[in-house]
Amino acid sequence: MKIFIRDFVTNQTVSTTFLVKAKEYRDKKGGGQYLTLTLADRTGDIAGHWWDNFEESAETFKVDDIVFARGQVIVHRNRLQLTVHRMRPCEEREYDLADYFPTTKYNVDEMFAELMQTVQGFANPHLRKLLENIFANEATVKKFKRAPAAKTMHHPYLGGLLEHTLSLVKLAQKVGSHYEGIDLDLLQTGAVLHDFGKIDELSYDRGTNYTDDGQMLGHLAMETMMVSDYIRQIPDFPDELRRHVLHLLLTHHGKLEYGSPKLPATPEALMLAYLDDLDSKIEAMQRLMAEPHATGPWTRISPMFERPIYRRRPGGEIEEKPEEPAALTTVAATAASPTAEISTPPKPAKAVSGSFNNPFAQLAEMIKD
């Protein structure tokens, strides 16, 4: 049976499969090189170090490949690492891809149905028609249900974009109704579409990476062009409403240094930017607090927060690791036995049916540089 990273313990010898997320040769202080790796499955990732006799084997696999590895789990700077002894690429028959990609714990079909029910309740016929036309495209819906919301920082798992979008729509309903004069249909339309370009900004078949369009254009520009095209197809769509919708998309990062080409200039745009930031950071903080293998009252220092986060809750308990994420269409299948020889791991059983920072910050940093 496959051993998942979240179940690793110190000094354990493991023989199991991983997705290779990063691979780099580095120089040893005393001369020579070693191989550093980031190895992952659907429950998390772990740093791997292969110190000796790796040269020939290392050339047989690349980033985003599934590999079978044997090594020892150790602790370094309060985090688990894997000292790799042997590694080789797997054949397709030896693994189930559902074991290697974290997925939202919520049912994507139910989330999408709830989102569409909200859209059907819009009083504004132009905004309702805009979203209905966008979601009438089956290929678009399929990508929207599967896409992560980011590569690493927030909701970075399959279905994360839909989860983040629905959460933001609910926040828009609650906070928008608190203030007089807020156009709720407009605000919720912005919530639905604010990250829609990520369905094509990111690739997420084998790991999560930026597409060429994602690197060169970014999701703000991509979704603004897409929505503008859809608006032009709707007869008599009010020009003032078009301006407000596109302004929401172009300003939802809130600041120029975060990648927004314009600053929020309407109450709805300001609210969307703050609620988007709130939802992203709360999810990231809760996931950080519940990281597998975390011990003690403080988390590690994360790039998003640049500080450790306090894990002890007001009742005295410490945040536990989250329940294992489920696959979108499959659950874990059995894989190589921990005691099997590295050359012949058993074929996994057939899978059975079962219940996705700011990604644009990378592009913003590139522009600033």
GIRABEL-V556965 format. One record per residue. RES is the residue in three letters. SS is DSSP state (h for helix, s for strand, l for the rest). PHI is phi as a letter, one per 20 degrees, with the letter a starting at -180 (NA if undefined). Layout:
BEGIN
RES_SS_PHI / RES_SS_PHI
END
This chain:
BEGIN
MET_l_NA / LYS_l_f / ILE_l_e / PHE_l_e / ILE_h_g / ARG_h_f / ASP_h_e / PHE_l_f / VAL_l_c / THR_l_g / ASN_l_m / GLN_l_f / THR_s_e / VAL_s_d / SER_s_c / THR_s_b / THR_s_d / PHE_s_b / LEU_s_e / VAL_s_e / LYS_s_e / ALA_s_b / LYS_s_b / GLU_s_b / TYR_s_e / ARG_s_c / ASP_s_e / LYS_l_f / LYS_l_f / GLY_l_e / GLY_l_o / GLY_l_n / GLN_s_c / TYR_s_c / LEU_s_d / THR_s_d / LEU_s_c / THR_s_d / LEU_s_d / ALA_s_b / ASP_s_b / ARG_l_f / THR_l_e / GLY_s_q / ASP_s_c / ILE_s_b / ALA_s_f / GLY_s_c / HIS_s_c / TRP_s_d / TRP_l_e / ASP_l_b / ASN_l_l / PHE_l_d / GLU_h_g / GLU_h_f / SER_h_f / ALA_h_f / GLU_l_e / THR_l_e / PHE_l_b / LYS_l_c / VAL_l_g / ASP_l_n / ASP_l_e / ILE_s_e / VAL_s_c / PHE_s_d / ALA_s_c / ARG_s_c / GLY_s_a / GLN_s_d / VAL_s_e / ILE_s_c / VAL_s_d / HIS_s_c / ARG_l_l / ASN_l_m / ARG_s_c / LEU_s_f / GLN_s_c / LEU_s_d / THR_s_e / VAL_s_e / HIS_s_d / ARG_s_b / MET_s_a / ARG_s_b / PRO_s_f / CYS_l_e / GLU_l_e / GLU_h_g / ARG_h_f / GLU_h_e / TYR_l_b / ASP_l_d / LEU_h_g / ALA_h_f / ASP_h_f / TYR_l_d / PHE_l_c / PRO_l_f / THR_s_c / THR_l_g / LYS_l_e / TYR_l_e / ASN_l_f / VAL_h_f / ASP_h_f / GLU_h_f / MET_h_f / PHE_h_f / ALA_h_f / GLU_h_f / LEU_h_f / MET_h_f / GLN_h_f / THR_h_f / VAL_h_f / GLN_h_f / GLY_l_e / PHE_l_f / ALA_l_e / ASN_l_e / PRO_h_f / HIS_h_f / LEU_h_f / ARG_h_f / LYS_h_f / LEU_h_g / LEU_h_f / GLU_h_f / ASN_h_f / ILE_h_f / PHE_h_e / ALA_l_f / ASN_l_e / GLU_h_f / ALA_h_f / THR_h_f / VAL_h_f / LYS_h_f / LYS_h_f / PHE_h_f / LYS_h_f / ARG_h_e / ALA_l_f / PRO_l_f / ALA_l_e / ALA_l_a / LYS_l_f / THR_l_c / MET_l_f / HIS_l_c / HIS_l_l / PRO_l_e / TYR_l_b / LEU_s_g / GLY_l_n / GLY_h_f / LEU_h_f / LEU_h_f / GLU_h_f / HIS_h_f / THR_h_f / LEU_h_f / SER_h_g / LEU_h_f / VAL_h_f / LYS_h_f / LEU_h_f / ALA_h_f / GLN_h_f / LYS_h_f / VAL_h_f / GLY_h_f / SER_l_f / HIS_l_f / TYR_l_d / GLU_l_f / GLY_l_n / ILE_l_e / ASP_l_e / LEU_h_f / ASP_h_f / LEU_h_f / LEU_h_f / GLN_h_f / THR_h_f / GLY_h_f / ALA_h_f / VAL_h_f / LEU_h_d / HIS_l_f / ASP_l_d / PHE_l_f / GLY_l_f / LYS_h_f / ILE_h_f / ASP_h_d / GLU_h_f / LEU_s_d / SER_s_d / TYR_l_b / ASP_l_e / ARG_l_c / GLY_l_m / THR_l_d / ASN_s_b / TYR_s_e / THR_l_f / ASP_h_f / ASP_h_f / GLY_h_f / GLN_h_f / MET_h_e / LEU_l_d / GLY_l_n / HIS_h_f / LEU_h_f / ALA_h_f / MET_h_f / GLU_h_f / THR_h_f / MET_h_f / MET_h_f / VAL_h_f / SER_h_f / ASP_h_f / TYR_h_f / ILE_h_f / ARG_h_f / GLN_l_e / ILE_l_e / PRO_l_f / ASP_l_m / PHE_l_f / PRO_l_f / ASP_h_f / GLU_h_f / LEU_h_f / ARG_h_g / ARG_h_f / HIS_h_f / VAL_h_f / LEU_h_f / HIS_h_f / LEU_h_g / LEU_h_f / LEU_h_f / THR_h_d / HIS_l_f / HIS_l_e / GLY_l_n / LYS_l_c / LEU_h_f / GLU_h_f / TYR_h_e / GLY_l_o / SER_l_f / PRO_l_f / LYS_l_c / LEU_l_e / PRO_l_g / ALA_l_c / THR_l_c / PRO_h_g / GLU_h_f / ALA_h_f / LEU_h_f / MET_h_f / LEU_h_f / ALA_h_f / TYR_h_f / LEU_h_f / ASP_h_f / ASP_h_f / LEU_h_f / ASP_h_f / SER_h_f / LYS_h_f / ILE_h_f / GLU_h_f / ALA_h_f / MET_h_f / GLN_h_f / ARG_h_f / LEU_h_f / MET_h_f / ALA_l_d / GLU_l_g / PRO_l_g / HIS_l_m / ALA_l_f / THR_l_c / GLY_l_n / PRO_l_e / TRP_s_c / THR_l_e / ARG_l_f / ILE_l_e / SER_l_d / PRO_l_f / MET_l_f / PHE_l_e / GLU_l_l / ARG_l_a / PRO_l_f / ILE_l_d / TYR_s_f / ARG_l_e / ARG_s_f / ARG_l_e / PRO_l_g / GLY_l_f / GLY_l_o / GLU_l_f / ILE_s_d / GLU_l_g / GLU_l_e / LYS_l_f / PRO_l_f / GLU_l_f / GLU_l_f / PRO_l_f / ALA_l_e / ALA_l_e / LEU_l_f / THR_l_c / THR_l_b / VAL_l_d / ALA_l_g / ALA_l_d / THR_l_f / ALA_l_c / ALA_l_f / SER_l_f / PRO_l_g / THR_l_d / ALA_l_f / GLU_l_f / ILE_l_f / SER_l_e / THR_l_c / PRO_l_f / PRO_l_f / LYS_l_f / PRO_l_f / ALA_l_f / LYS_l_f / ALA_l_f / VAL_l_d / SER_l_f / GLY_l_b / SER_l_h / PHE_l_NA / ASN_l_NA / ASN_l_q / PRO_l_f / PHE_h_f / ALA_h_g / GLN_h_g / LEU_h_f / ALA_h_f / GLU_h_f / MET_h_f / ILE_h_f / LYS_h_f / ASP_l_f
END
